[in-house]
Amino acid sequence: MAKSKDNELRISYDKFADVLYMSFGKPRVGVDEEIEDGVYLRVDERTNKPLGFTIIDFEKRFSTSIEKAIPINLSEVLS
């Protein structure tokens, strides 16, 4: 089995809760900041680097346009 890379995007979806989880590399403990209603950015408390995202009501959001579904400008968040 290949070793996981720290910059690998991991995605998991909880259909029952309708929540999408995304992490950059292995999921790690961090501090969640709500950047939009129901959209959370997890950051490393020491370095302030992004660790991942959590999106609440994920399936419901995709019944609308992609801009409204995920109102995140990744270039701003990840810079």
N, CA, C and O atoms as a Maestro MAE file, in Angstrom:
{
 s_m_m2io_version
 :::
 2.0.0
}

f_m_ct {
 s_m_title
 :::
 protein
 m_atom[316] {
  # First column is atom index #
  i_m_mmod_type
  r_m_x_coord
  r_m_y_coord
  r_m_z_coord
  i_m_residue_number
  s_m_chain_name
  s_m_pdb_residue_name
  s_m_pdb_atom_name
  i_m_atomic_number
  :::
  1 25 0.846 -1.182 0.000 1 A "MET " " N  " 7
  2 3 0.000 0.000 0.000 1 A "MET " " CA " 6
  3 2 0.887 1.239 0.000 1 A "MET " " C  " 6
  4 15 1.884 1.299 0.720 1 A "MET " " O  " 8
  5 25 0.521 2.218 -0.805 2 A "ALA " " N  " 7
  6 3 1.297 3.455 -0.903 2 A "ALA " " CA " 6
  7 2 1.139 4.301 0.350 2 A "ALA " " C  " 6
  8 15 0.075 4.333 0.968 2 A "ALA " " O  " 8
  9 25 2.195 4.972 0.705 3 A "LYS " " N  " 7
  10 3 2.171 5.862 1.862 3 A "LYS " " CA " 6
  11 2 1.408 7.136 1.509 3 A "LYS " " C  " 6
  12 15 1.570 7.673 0.413 3 A "LYS " " O  " 8
  13 25 0.581 7.619 2.429 4 A "SER " " N  " 7
  14 3 -0.209 8.835 2.212 4 A "SER " " CA " 6
  15 2 0.692 10.058 2.198 4 A "SER " " C  " 6
  16 15 1.650 10.149 2.966 4 A "SER " " O  " 8
  17 25 0.374 10.995 1.320 5 A "LYS " " N  " 7
  18 3 1.119 12.247 1.238 5 A "LYS " " CA " 6
  19 2 0.410 13.321 2.046 5 A "LYS " " C  " 6
  20 15 -0.815 13.313 2.160 5 A "LYS " " O  " 8
  21 25 1.190 14.255 2.613 6 A "ASP " " N  " 7
  22 3 0.617 15.315 3.438 6 A "ASP " " CA " 6
  23 2 -0.257 16.277 2.645 6 A "ASP " " C  " 6
  24 15 -1.148 16.903 3.219 6 A "ASP " " O  " 8
  25 25 -0.027 16.413 1.345 7 A "ASN " " N  " 7
  26 3 -0.810 17.361 0.556 7 A "ASN " " CA " 6
  27 2 -1.944 16.685 -0.213 7 A "ASN " " C  " 6
  28 15 -2.608 17.328 -1.025 7 A "ASN " " O  " 8
  29 25 -2.170 15.411 0.032 8 A "GLU " " N  " 7
  30 3 -3.230 14.659 -0.632 8 A "GLU " " CA " 6
  31 2 -4.600 15.118 -0.115 8 A "GLU " " C  " 6
  32 15 -4.802 15.248 1.092 8 A "GLU " " O  " 8
  33 25 -5.527 15.360 -1.027 9 A "LEU " " N  " 7
  34 3 -6.875 15.764 -0.636 9 A "LEU " " CA " 6
  35 2 -7.686 14.522 -0.304 9 A "LEU " " C  " 6
  36 15 -7.814 13.619 -1.130 9 A "LEU " " O  " 8
  37 25 -8.225 14.478 0.888 10 A "ARG " " N  " 7
  38 3 -9.092 13.368 1.324 10 A "ARG " " CA " 6
  39 2 -10.499 13.911 1.498 10 A "ARG " " C  " 6
  40 15 -10.703 14.975 2.082 10 A "ARG " " O  " 8
  41 25 -11.464 13.164 0.983 11 A "ILE " " N  " 7
  42 3 -12.860 13.595 1.049 11 A "ILE " " CA " 6
  43 2 -13.698 12.455 1.601 11 A "ILE " " C  " 6
  44 15 -13.550 11.306 1.185 11 A "ILE " " O  " 8
  45 25 -14.576 12.777 2.539 12 A "SER " " N  " 7
  46 3 -15.546 11.798 3.028 12 A "SER " " CA " 6
  47 2 -16.887 12.501 3.189 12 A "SER " " C  " 6
  48 15 -16.960 13.697 3.468 12 A "SER " " O  " 8
  49 25 -17.944 11.717 3.004 13 A "TYR " " N  " 7
  50 3 -19.295 12.277 3.045 13 A "TYR " " CA " 6
  51 2 -20.152 11.444 3.975 13 A "TYR " " C  " 6
  52 15 -20.199 10.220 3.851 13 A "TYR " " O  " 8
  53 25 -20.830 12.098 4.906 14 A "ASP " " N  " 7
  54 3 -21.783 11.459 5.807 14 A "ASP " " CA " 6
  55 2 -23.172 11.748 5.260 14 A "ASP " " C  " 6
  56 15 -23.722 12.827 5.481 14 A "ASP " " O  " 8
  57 25 -23.741 10.777 4.542 15 A "LYS " " N  " 7
  58 3 -25.039 10.982 3.889 15 A "LYS " " CA " 6
  59 2 -26.148 11.231 4.911 15 A "LYS " " C  " 6
  60 15 -27.020 12.070 4.687 15 A "LYS " " O  " 8
  61 25 -26.119 10.506 6.029 16 A "PHE " " N  " 7
  62 3 -27.155 10.666 7.046 16 A "PHE " " CA " 6
  63 2 -27.183 12.093 7.583 16 A "PHE " " C  " 6
  64 15 -28.254 12.679 7.740 16 A "PHE " " O  " 8
  65 25 -26.000 12.657 7.866 17 A "ALA " " N  " 7
  66 3 -25.910 14.018 8.404 17 A "ALA " " CA " 6
  67 2 -25.831 15.070 7.308 17 A "ALA " " C  " 6
  68 15 -25.962 16.263 7.584 17 A "ALA " " O  " 8
  69 25 -25.614 14.632 6.042 18 A "ASP " " N  " 7
  70 3 -25.441 15.521 4.888 18 A "ASP " " CA " 6
  71 2 -24.297 16.508 5.125 18 A "ASP " " C  " 6
  72 15 -24.450 17.722 4.991 18 A "ASP " " O  " 8
  73 25 -23.133 15.930 5.485 19 A "VAL " " N  " 7
  74 3 -21.945 16.731 5.767 19 A "VAL " " CA " 6
  75 2 -20.777 16.185 4.945 19 A "VAL " " C  " 6
  76 15 -20.523 14.980 4.934 19 A "VAL " " O  " 8
  77 25 -20.075 17.081 4.263 20 A "LEU " " N  " 7
  78 3 -18.881 16.725 3.506 20 A "LEU " " CA " 6
  79 2 -17.660 17.176 4.289 20 A "LEU " " C  " 6
  80 15 -17.588 18.313 4.755 20 A "LEU " " O  " 8
  81 25 -16.700 16.268 4.426 21 A "TYR " " N  " 7
  82 3 -15.452 16.567 5.115 21 A "TYR " " CA " 6
  83 2 -14.317 16.481 4.104 21 A "TYR " " C  " 6
  84 15 -14.223 15.505 3.361 21 A "TYR " " O  " 8
  85 25 -13.455 17.491 4.068 22 A "MET " " N  " 7
  86 3 -12.281 17.482 3.203 22 A "MET " " CA " 6
  87 2 -11.072 17.814 4.065 22 A "MET " " C  " 6
  88 15 -11.111 18.721 4.896 22 A "MET " " O  " 8
  89 25 -9.997 17.059 3.851 23 A "SER " " N  " 7
  90 3 -8.772 17.381 4.584 23 A "SER " " CA " 6
  91 2 -7.596 17.312 3.630 23 A "SER " " C  " 6
  92 15 -7.608 16.556 2.658 23 A "SER " " O  " 8
  93 25 -6.600 18.097 3.914 24 A "PHE " " N  " 7
  94 3 -5.370 18.108 3.147 24 A "PHE " " CA " 6
  95 2 -4.408 17.167 3.864 24 A "PHE " " C  " 6
  96 15 -3.849 17.520 4.903 24 A "PHE " " O  " 8
  97 25 -4.214 15.977 3.315 25 A "GLY " " N  " 7
  98 3 -3.419 14.955 3.980 25 A "GLY " " CA " 6
  99 2 -4.255 14.257 5.043 25 A "GLY " " C  " 6
  100 15 -5.484 14.317 5.019 25 A "GLY " " O  " 8
  101 25 -3.583 13.600 5.968 26 A "LYS " " N  " 7
  102 3 -4.251 12.886 7.047 26 A "LYS " " CA " 6
  103 2 -5.047 13.877 7.900 26 A "LYS " " C  " 6
  104 15 -4.515 14.922 8.275 26 A "LYS " " O  " 8
  105 25 -6.325 13.567 8.219 27 A "PRO " " N  " 7
  106 3 -7.103 14.492 9.075 27 A "PRO " " CA " 6
  107 2 -6.385 14.742 10.396 27 A "PRO " " C  " 6
  108 15 -5.904 13.815 11.048 27 A "PRO " " O  " 8
  109 25 -6.323 16.014 10.772 28 A "ARG " " N  " 7
  110 3 -5.634 16.418 11.997 28 A "ARG " " CA " 6
  111 2 -6.524 17.345 12.817 28 A "ARG " " C  " 6
  112 15 -7.449 17.966 12.295 28 A "ARG " " O  " 8
  113 25 -6.232 17.423 14.082 29 A "VAL " " N  " 7
  114 3 -6.958 18.312 14.987 29 A "VAL " " CA " 6
  115 2 -6.581 19.745 14.657 29 A "VAL " " C  " 6
  116 15 -5.412 20.056 14.426 29 A "VAL " " O  " 8
  117 25 -7.576 20.610 14.639 30 A "GLY " " N  " 7
  118 3 -7.342 22.022 14.387 30 A "GLY " " CA " 6
  119 2 -8.493 22.840 14.943 30 A "GLY " " C  " 6
  120 15 -9.354 22.329 15.659 30 A "GLY " " O  " 8
  121 25 -8.492 24.091 14.607 31 A "VAL " " N  " 7
  122 3 -9.539 25.021 15.032 31 A "VAL " " CA " 6
  123 2 -10.407 25.317 13.825 31 A "VAL " " C  " 6
  124 15 -9.900 25.663 12.758 31 A "VAL " " O  " 8
  125 25 -11.729 25.179 13.993 32 A "ASP " " N  " 7
  126 3 -12.662 25.456 12.906 32 A "ASP " " CA " 6
  127 2 -13.115 26.904 12.950 32 A "ASP " " C  " 6
  128 15 -13.489 27.430 13.998 32 A "ASP " " O  " 8
  129 25 -13.073 27.539 11.773 33 A "GLU " " N  " 7
  130 3 -13.556 28.913 11.620 33 A "GLU " " CA " 6
  131 2 -14.679 28.890 10.593 33 A "GLU " " C  " 6
  132 15 -14.487 28.395 9.482 33 A "GLU " " O  " 8
  133 25 -15.852 29.420 10.947 34 A "GLU " " N  " 7
  134 3 -16.956 29.479 9.984 34 A "GLU " " CA " 6
  135 2 -16.667 30.617 9.013 34 A "GLU " " C  " 6
  136 15 -16.630 31.782 9.409 34 A "GLU " " O  " 8
  137 25 -16.462 30.276 7.730 35 A "ILE " " N  " 7
  138 3 -16.136 31.296 6.733 35 A "ILE " " CA " 6
  139 2 -17.350 31.696 5.916 35 A "ILE " " C  " 6
  140 15 -17.339 32.746 5.274 35 A "ILE " " O  " 8
  141 25 -18.364 30.905 5.926 36 A "GLU " " N  " 7
  142 3 -19.674 31.170 5.326 36 A "GLU " " CA " 6
  143 2 -20.658 30.374 6.154 36 A "GLU " " C  " 6
  144 15 -20.254 29.478 6.895 36 A "GLU " " O  " 8
  145 25 -21.930 30.676 6.046 37 A "ASP " " N  " 7
  146 3 -22.949 29.944 6.784 37 A "ASP " " CA " 6
  147 2 -22.853 28.451 6.459 37 A "ASP " " C  " 6
  148 15 -23.114 28.044 5.327 37 A "ASP " " O  " 8
  149 25 -22.479 27.641 7.448 38 A "GLY " " N  " 7
  150 3 -22.385 26.201 7.277 38 A "GLY " " CA " 6
  151 2 -21.135 25.705 6.582 38 A "GLY " " C  " 6
  152 15 -21.044 24.521 6.260 38 A "GLY " " O  " 8
  153 25 -20.162 26.581 6.340 39 A "VAL " " N  " 7
  154 3 -18.893 26.199 5.708 39 A "VAL " " CA " 6
  155 2 -17.770 26.559 6.682 39 A "VAL " " C  " 6
  156 15 -17.588 27.720 7.049 39 A "VAL " " O  " 8
  157 25 -17.022 25.529 7.088 40 A "TYR " " N  " 7
  158 3 -15.988 25.714 8.091 40 A "TYR " " CA " 6
  159 2 -14.617 25.388 7.520 40 A "TYR " " C  " 6
  160 15 -14.443 24.395 6.815 40 A "TYR " " O  " 8
  161 25 -13.658 26.227 7.831 41 A "LEU " " N  " 7
  162 3 -12.270 26.011 7.476 41 A "LEU " " CA " 6
  163 2 -11.544 25.570 8.742 41 A "LEU " " C  " 6
  164 15 -11.607 26.249 9.767 41 A "LEU " " O  " 8
  165 25 -10.853 24.427 8.669 42 A "ARG " " N  " 7
  166 3 -10.067 23.956 9.810 42 A "ARG " " CA " 6
  167 2 -8.623 24.381 9.589 42 A "ARG " " C  " 6
  168 15 -8.041 24.116 8.538 42 A "ARG " " O  " 8
  169 25 -8.052 25.044 10.591 43 A "VAL " " N  " 7
  170 3 -6.676 25.521 10.490 43 A "VAL " " CA " 6
  171 2 -5.850 24.985 11.662 43 A "VAL " " C  " 6
  172 15 -6.379 24.693 12.735 43 A "VAL " " O  " 8
  173 25 -4.552 24.866 11.430 44 A "ASP " " N  " 7
  174 3 -3.620 24.483 12.476 44 A "ASP " " CA " 6
  175 2 -3.483 25.679 13.411 44 A "ASP " " C  " 6
  176 15 -3.164 26.785 12.975 44 A "ASP " " O  " 8
  177 25 -3.721 25.456 14.674 45 A "GLU " " N  " 7
  178 3 -3.713 26.553 15.647 45 A "GLU " " CA " 6
  179 2 -2.341 27.214 15.779 45 A "GLU " " C  " 6
  180 15 -2.254 28.410 16.056 45 A "GLU " " O  " 8
  181 25 -1.271 26.443 15.583 46 A "ARG " " N  " 7
  182 3 0.082 26.990 15.730 46 A "ARG " " CA " 6
  183 2 0.552 27.732 14.480 46 A "ARG " " C  " 6
  184 15 1.131 28.813 14.578 46 A "ARG " " O  " 8
  185 25 0.299 27.147 13.299 47 A "THR " " N  " 7
  186 3 0.835 27.718 12.063 47 A "THR " " CA " 6
  187 2 -0.183 28.528 11.270 47 A "THR " " C  " 6
  188 15 0.185 29.281 10.369 47 A "THR " " O  " 8
  189 25 -1.458 28.375 11.603 48 A "ASN " " N  " 7
  190 3 -2.563 29.021 10.900 48 A "ASN " " CA " 6
  191 2 -2.704 28.526 9.451 48 A "ASN " " C  " 6
  192 15 -3.353 29.180 8.634 48 A "ASN " " O  " 8
  193 25 -2.094 27.368 9.131 49 A "LYS " " N  " 7
  194 3 -2.231 26.775 7.800 49 A "LYS " " CA " 6
  195 2 -3.524 25.983 7.718 49 A "LYS " " C  " 6
  196 15 -3.920 25.345 8.693 49 A "LYS " " O  " 8
  197 25 -4.196 26.015 6.552 50 A "PRO " " N  " 7
  198 3 -5.443 25.267 6.406 50 A "PRO " " CA " 6
  199 2 -5.207 23.761 6.449 50 A "PRO " " C  " 6
  200 15 -4.256 23.247 5.860 50 A "PRO " " O  " 8
  201 25 -6.094 23.068 7.161 51 A "LEU " " N  " 7
  202 3 -6.034 21.612 7.268 51 A "LEU " " CA " 6
  203 2 -7.179 20.952 6.509 51 A "LEU " " C  " 6
  204 15 -7.073 19.792 6.111 51 A "LEU " " O  " 8
  205 25 -8.281 21.689 6.306 52 A "GLY " " N  " 7
  206 3 -9.425 21.106 5.609 52 A "GLY " " CA " 6
  207 2 -10.663 21.966 5.724 52 A "GLY " " C  " 6
  208 15 -10.642 23.069 6.271 52 A "GLY " " O  " 8
  209 25 -11.756 21.416 5.184 53 A "PHE " " N  " 7
  210 3 -13.053 22.088 5.186 53 A "PHE " " CA " 6
  211 2 -14.133 21.127 5.656 53 A "PHE " " C  " 6
  212 15 -13.998 19.912 5.512 53 A "PHE " " O  " 8
  213 25 -15.192 21.667 6.211 54 A "THR " " N  " 7
  214 3 -16.408 20.924 6.508 54 A "THR " " CA " 6
  215 2 -17.559 21.720 5.924 54 A "THR " " C  " 6
  216 15 -17.656 22.928 6.139 54 A "THR " " O  " 8
  217 25 -18.436 21.043 5.182 55 A "ILE " " N  " 7
  218 3 -19.578 21.717 4.565 55 A "ILE " " CA " 6
  219 2 -20.856 21.040 5.038 55 A "ILE " " C  " 6
  220 15 -21.101 19.869 4.749 55 A "ILE " " O  " 8
  221 25 -21.665 21.797 5.769 56 A "ILE " " N  " 7
  222 3 -22.945 21.325 6.299 56 A "ILE " " CA " 6
  223 2 -24.013 21.451 5.208 56 A "ILE " " C  " 6
  224 15 -23.953 22.363 4.384 56 A "ILE " " O  " 8
  225 25 -24.990 20.538 5.203 57 A "ASP " " N  " 7
  226 3 -26.077 20.535 4.208 57 A "ASP " " CA " 6
  227 2 -25.518 20.465 2.789 57 A "ASP " " C  " 6
  228 15 -25.975 21.182 1.898 57 A "ASP " " O  " 8
  229 25 -24.530 19.601 2.587 58 A "PHE " " N  " 7
  230 3 -23.826 19.523 1.312 58 A "PHE " " CA " 6
  231 2 -24.754 19.201 0.140 58 A "PHE " " C  " 6
  232 15 -24.747 19.914 -0.863 58 A "PHE " " O  " 8
  233 25 -25.545 18.143 0.253 59 A "GLU " " N  " 7
  234 3 -26.435 17.747 -0.856 59 A "GLU " " CA " 6
  235 2 -27.460 18.839 -1.149 59 A "GLU " " C  " 6
  236 15 -27.741 19.133 -2.310 59 A "GLU " " O  " 8
  237 25 -28.008 19.429 -0.118 60 A "LYS " " N  " 7
  238 3 -28.977 20.510 -0.274 60 A "LYS " " CA " 6
  239 2 -28.358 21.697 -1.015 60 A "LYS " " C  " 6
  240 15 -29.018 22.323 -1.844 60 A "LYS " " O  " 8
  241 25 -27.116 22.002 -0.724 61 A "ARG " " N  " 7
  242 3 -26.439 23.120 -1.381 61 A "ARG " " CA " 6
  243 2 -26.301 22.904 -2.882 61 A "ARG " " C  " 6
  244 15 -26.334 23.869 -3.646 61 A "ARG " " O  " 8
  245 25 -26.146 21.644 -3.323 62 A "PHE " " N  " 7
  246 3 -25.932 21.378 -4.734 62 A "PHE " " CA " 6
  247 2 -27.210 21.332 -5.549 62 A "PHE " " C  " 6
  248 15 -27.183 20.957 -6.721 62 A "PHE " " O  " 8
  249 25 -28.325 21.708 -4.952 63 A "SER " " N  " 7
  250 3 -29.546 21.893 -5.724 63 A "SER " " CA " 6
  251 2 -29.588 23.318 -6.267 63 A "SER " " C  " 6
  252 15 -30.569 23.722 -6.891 63 A "SER " " O  " 8
  253 25 -28.530 24.070 -6.028 64 A "THR " " N  " 7
  254 3 -28.391 25.450 -6.481 64 A "THR " " CA " 6
  255 2 -27.100 25.566 -7.299 64 A "THR " " C  " 6
  256 15 -26.443 24.557 -7.555 64 A "THR " " O  " 8
  257 25 -26.739 26.755 -7.702 65 A "SER " " N  " 7
  258 3 -25.519 26.952 -8.496 65 A "SER " " CA " 6
  259 2 -24.276 26.642 -7.665 65 A "SER " " C  " 6
  260 15 -24.313 26.729 -6.437 65 A "SER " " O  " 8
  261 25 -23.189 26.284 -8.319 66 A "ILE " " N  " 7
  262 3 -21.946 25.941 -7.628 66 A "ILE " " CA " 6
  263 2 -21.409 27.112 -6.812 66 A "ILE " " C  " 6
  264 15 -20.824 26.900 -5.750 66 A "ILE " " O  " 8
  265 25 -21.593 28.333 -7.282 67 A "GLU " " N  " 7
  266 3 -21.119 29.510 -6.541 67 A "GLU " " CA " 6
  267 2 -21.841 29.653 -5.211 67 A "GLU " " C  " 6
  268 15 -21.241 30.068 -4.219 67 A "GLU " " O  " 8
  269 25 -23.133 29.310 -5.183 68 A "LYS " " N  " 7
  270 3 -23.891 29.382 -3.934 68 A "LYS " " CA " 6
  271 2 -23.664 28.137 -3.091 68 A "LYS " " C  " 6
  272 15 -23.715 28.197 -1.862 68 A "LYS " " O  " 8
  273 25 -23.411 26.999 -3.754 69 A "ALA " " N  " 7
  274 3 -23.220 25.745 -3.034 69 A "ALA " " CA " 6
  275 2 -21.949 25.771 -2.195 69 A "ALA " " C  " 6
  276 15 -21.965 25.377 -1.029 69 A "ALA " " O  " 8
  277 25 -20.861 26.229 -2.775 70 A "ILE " " N  " 7
  278 3 -19.585 26.320 -2.054 70 A "ILE " " CA " 6
  279 2 -19.016 27.714 -2.272 70 A "ILE " " C  " 6
  280 15 -18.213 27.931 -3.179 70 A "ILE " " O  " 8
  281 25 -19.436 28.652 -1.440 71 A "PRO " " N  " 7
  282 3 -18.985 30.040 -1.620 71 A "PRO " " CA " 6
  283 2 -17.590 30.280 -1.057 71 A "PRO " " C  " 6
  284 15 -17.407 31.095 -0.154 71 A "PRO " " O  " 8
  285 25 -16.605 29.561 -1.599 72 A "ILE " " N  " 7
  286 3 -15.237 29.654 -1.104 72 A "ILE " " CA " 6
  287 2 -14.323 30.043 -2.259 72 A "ILE " " C  " 6
  288 15 -14.372 29.426 -3.323 72 A "ILE " " O  " 8
  289 25 -13.509 31.039 -2.061 73 A "ASN " " N  " 7
  290 3 -12.481 31.374 -3.034 73 A "ASN " " CA " 6
  291 2 -11.199 30.708 -2.515 73 A "ASN " " C  " 6
  292 15 -10.505 31.263 -1.663 73 A "ASN " " O  " 8
  293 25 -10.894 29.505 -3.042 74 A "LEU " " N  " 7
  294 3 -9.764 28.747 -2.527 74 A "LEU " " CA " 6
  295 2 -8.446 29.477 -2.641 74 A "LEU " " C  " 6
  296 15 -7.577 29.314 -1.784 74 A "LEU " " O  " 8
  297 25 -8.273 30.279 -3.678 75 A "SER " " N  " 7
  298 3 -7.010 30.998 -3.806 75 A "SER " " CA " 6
  299 2 -6.804 31.982 -2.658 75 A "SER " " C  " 6
  300 15 -5.666 32.227 -2.258 75 A "SER " " O  " 8
  301 25 -7.872 32.545 -2.127 76 A "GLU " " N  " 7
  302 3 -7.761 33.451 -0.986 76 A "GLU " " CA " 6
  303 2 -7.519 32.674 0.308 76 A "GLU " " C  " 6
  304 15 -6.691 33.063 1.133 76 A "GLU " " O  " 8
  305 25 -8.246 31.581 0.472 77 A "VAL " " N  " 7
  306 3 -8.164 30.809 1.714 77 A "VAL " " CA " 6
  307 2 -6.829 30.095 1.855 77 A "VAL " " C  " 6
  308 15 -6.274 30.028 2.952 77 A "VAL " " O  " 8
  309 25 -6.310 29.563 0.756 78 A "LEU " " N  " 7
  310 3 -5.104 28.756 0.818 78 A "LEU " " CA " 6
  311 2 -3.811 29.551 0.630 78 A "LEU " " C  " 6
  312 15 -2.725 28.974 0.682 78 A "LEU " " O  " 8
  313 25 -3.910 30.845 0.416 79 A "SER " " N  " 7
  314 3 -2.691 31.624 0.200 79 A "SER " " CA " 6
  315 2 -2.017 31.993 1.496 79 A "SER " " C  " 6
  316 15 -0.976 32.651 1.485 79 A "SER " " O  " 8
  :::
 }
 m_bond[315] {
  # First column is bond index #
  i_m_from
  i_m_to
  i_m_order
  :::
  1 1 2 1
  2 2 3 1
  3 3 4 2
  4 3 5 1
  5 5 6 1
  6 6 7 1
  7 7 8 2
  8 7 9 1
  9 9 10 1
  10 10 11 1
  11 11 12 2
  12 11 13 1
  13 13 14 1
  14 14 15 1
  15 15 16 2
  16 15 17 1
  17 17 18 1
  18 18 19 1
  19 19 20 2
  20 19 21 1
  21 21 22 1
  22 22 23 1
  23 23 24 2
  24 23 25 1
  25 25 26 1
  26 26 27 1
  27 27 28 2
  28 27 29 1
  29 29 30 1
  30 30 31 1
  31 31 32 2
  32 31 33 1
  33 33 34 1
  34 34 35 1
  35 35 36 2
  36 35 37 1
  37 37 38 1
  38 38 39 1
  39 39 40 2
  40 39 41 1
  41 41 42 1
  42 42 43 1
  43 43 44 2
  44 43 45 1
  45 45 46 1
  46 46 47 1
  47 47 48 2
  48 47 49 1
  49 49 50 1
  50 50 51 1
  51 51 52 2
  52 51 53 1
  53 53 54 1
  54 54 55 1
  55 55 56 2
  56 55 57 1
  57 57 58 1
  58 58 59 1
  59 59 60 2
  60 59 61 1
  61 61 62 1
  62 62 63 1
  63 63 64 2
  64 63 65 1
  65 65 66 1
  66 66 67 1
  67 67 68 2
  68 67 69 1
  69 69 70 1
  70 70 71 1
  71 71 72 2
  72 71 73 1
  73 73 74 1
  74 74 75 1
  75 75 76 2
  76 75 77 1
  77 77 78 1
  78 78 79 1
  79 79 80 2
  80 79 81 1
  81 81 82 1
  82 82 83 1
  83 83 84 2
  84 83 85 1
  85 85 86 1
  86 86 87 1
  87 87 88 2
  88 87 89 1
  89 89 90 1
  90 90 91 1
  91 91 92 2
  92 91 93 1
  93 93 94 1
  94 94 95 1
  95 95 96 2
  96 95 97 1
  97 97 98 1
  98 98 99 1
  99 99 100 2
  100 99 101 1
  101 101 102 1
  102 102 103 1
  103 103 104 2
  104 103 105 1
  105 105 106 1
  106 106 107 1
  107 107 108 2
  108 107 109 1
  109 109 110 1
  110 110 111 1
  111 111 112 2
  112 111 113 1
  113 113 114 1
  114 114 115 1
  115 115 116 2
  116 115 117 1
  117 117 118 1
  118 118 119 1
  119 119 120 2
  120 119 121 1
  121 121 122 1
  122 122 123 1
  123 123 124 2
  124 123 125 1
  125 125 126 1
  126 126 127 1
  127 127 128 2
  128 127 129 1
  129 129 130 1
  130 130 131 1
  131 131 132 2
  132 131 133 1
  133 133 134 1
  134 134 135 1
  135 135 136 2
  136 135 137 1
  137 137 138 1
  138 138 139 1
  139 139 140 2
  140 139 141 1
  141 141 142 1
  142 142 143 1
  143 143 144 2
  144 143 145 1
  145 145 146 1
  146 146 147 1
  147 147 148 2
  148 147 149 1
  149 149 150 1
  150 150 151 1
  151 151 152 2
  152 151 153 1
  153 153 154 1
  154 154 155 1
  155 155 156 2
  156 155 157 1
  157 157 158 1
  158 158 159 1
  159 159 160 2
  160 159 161 1
  161 161 162 1
  162 162 163 1
  163 163 164 2
  164 163 165 1
  165 165 166 1
  166 166 167 1
  167 167 168 2
  168 167 169 1
  169 169 170 1
  170 170 171 1
  171 171 172 2
  172 171 173 1
  173 173 174 1
  174 174 175 1
  175 175 176 2
  176 175 177 1
  177 177 178 1
  178 178 179 1
  179 179 180 2
  180 179 181 1
  181 181 182 1
  182 182 183 1
  183 183 184 2
  184 183 185 1
  185 185 186 1
  186 186 187 1
  187 187 188 2
  188 187 189 1
  189 189 190 1
  190 190 191 1
  191 191 192 2
  192 191 193 1
  193 193 194 1
  194 194 195 1
  195 195 196 2
  196 195 197 1
  197 197 198 1
  198 198 199 1
  199 199 200 2
  200 199 201 1
  201 201 202 1
  202 202 203 1
  203 203 204 2
  204 203 205 1
  205 205 206 1
  206 206 207 1
  207 207 208 2
  208 207 209 1
  209 209 210 1
  210 210 211 1
  211 211 212 2
  212 211 213 1
  213 213 214 1
  214 214 215 1
  215 215 216 2
  216 215 217 1
  217 217 218 1
  218 218 219 1
  219 219 220 2
  220 219 221 1
  221 221 222 1
  222 222 223 1
  223 223 224 2
  224 223 225 1
  225 225 226 1
  226 226 227 1
  227 227 228 2
  228 227 229 1
  229 229 230 1
  230 230 231 1
  231 231 232 2
  232 231 233 1
  233 233 234 1
  234 234 235 1
  235 235 236 2
  236 235 237 1
  237 237 238 1
  238 238 239 1
  239 239 240 2
  240 239 241 1
  241 241 242 1
  242 242 243 1
  243 243 244 2
  244 243 245 1
  245 245 246 1
  246 246 247 1
  247 247 248 2
  248 247 249 1
  249 249 250 1
  250 250 251 1
  251 251 252 2
  252 251 253 1
  253 253 254 1
  254 254 255 1
  255 255 256 2
  256 255 257 1
  257 257 258 1
  258 258 259 1
  259 259 260 2
  260 259 261 1
  261 261 262 1
  262 262 263 1
  263 263 264 2
  264 263 265 1
  265 265 266 1
  266 266 267 1
  267 267 268 2
  268 267 269 1
  269 269 270 1
  270 270 271 1
  271 271 272 2
  272 271 273 1
  273 273 274 1
  274 274 275 1
  275 275 276 2
  276 275 277 1
  277 277 278 1
  278 278 279 1
  279 279 280 2
  280 279 281 1
  281 281 282 1
  282 282 283 1
  283 283 284 2
  284 283 285 1
  285 285 286 1
  286 286 287 1
  287 287 288 2
  288 287 289 1
  289 289 290 1
  290 290 291 1
  291 291 292 2
  292 291 293 1
  293 293 294 1
  294 294 295 1
  295 295 296 2
  296 295 297 1
  297 297 298 1
  298 298 299 1
  299 299 300 2
  300 299 301 1
  301 301 302 1
  302 302 303 1
  303 303 304 2
  304 303 305 1
  305 305 306 1
  306 306 307 1
  307 307 308 2
  308 307 309 1
  309 309 310 1
  310 310 311 1
  311 311 312 2
  312 311 313 1
  313 313 314 1
  314 314 315 1
  315 315 316 2
  :::
 }
}
